[in-house]
Amino acid sequence: MLNIKSLRASLLATTVLALGFTGCGTAIKLSEFQPSNMQKAKHIPSKEKMMDNGLPKVIIMDISDNGIKVAQNAKLGKSIATNINTNLSQAKSVKLVKRVDNSSYNKMLKSEIKAAELAKEIGADVGQADYIITGQLSNASYEHSFHEGYYYYVKTKNGVVRRYRPPSISYKACAVGNVKVFKLPSLDEADSFEFNECSSTSTQARSAREAQTRNDGLVREAGAEAADTVMYPLKNFFAKKGYIYEMRKDGDKIIVKTTLGTTYGAKEGDEVNIYEIEDLTNSLTGETKQTETIIAKGTISNQLNKDFSWVIVDEVNDGKEIKAGDYIKIQYKEGFFSKFKKAIK
């Protein structure tokens, strides 16, 4: 029997060994850095806000199966929501208020539905929540193909050898749709993320008649890939702010201390953006709005605990200066090995 999963694992392990591992340059000694004065940001928050440990409260609803038979058979919408629930919990950037298991509740996410009605339906006080995560599938598919056996030739140290690939059946399942974030209590759409992911496998077979006409597990695997795809933008959407309140320098090297600790997901090596709040004035209306602007990038060092982290500043935009009250957010992105794993599916 062909074991595609074992083959993928072998390829992945081979790639890891080939690439090797390099240090991230995140180890620092605080004693080598001298304290440096910082100006205060124009919109510096209060000390209470800077030290605020609150997290956005989130309700996760099942992704709608949208009447698609393949999705309904595999309970795909529920499976994707479960994966999102698990991954967001691990990110430590939100507080999960409620899991809603009935995908039919998604029909309530219309602009004319009031939050009070939604609360009544799901049995939760949405006044305690800040956001709802839900979405819908636009397609879910499952297909199989029979492949005849064949001979092929390979070069070995003993010469060319003929080998035989036995007949097989390949299977492929795909999930296509979106995940949306709605703000409460207004139910305004705050953001939307698309997914289009597949999962595949193969087994030896003597004829096409041996094909499995249904494989809910493989369909849910595609759903797990879909959940993984939207998790990076979701975690970025909910990334907790870590406010800067101290700076040290060693020559041209700069490090800043932030309120973001391991309790809220900070890890050594995490890449972060550093933001300032700017006032933007509309030249036509004269209206002024505040907006967050990236002024620098950095990496969380080895100096961190549950309450704080020291960030190595990698680069600062021209004309910008890091000030007390500016803040960081971790930048979550899909890693090479995750992309590689999907590529060989």
Secondary structure, 3 states (H helix, E strand, C coil): CCCHHHHHHHHHHHHHHHHCCCCCCCCCCHHHCEEECCCECCCCCCHHHHCCCCCCEEEEECCECCCCHHHHHHCHHHHHHHHHHHHHHHHCCCEEEEEECCHHHHHHCCCCCCHHHHHHHHCCCHHHCCEEEEEEEEEEEEEEEEECCEEEEEEECCEEEEEEECCEEEEEEEEEEEEEEEECCCCEEEEEEEEEEEEEEEEECCCHHHCCCCCHHHHHHHHHHHHHHHHHHHHHHCCCCEEEEEEEEECCEEEEEECCCHHHCCCCCCEEEEEEEEEEECCCCCCEEEEEEEEEEEEEEEEECCCCEEEEEEEECCCCCCCECCEEEECCCCCHHHHHHHHCC
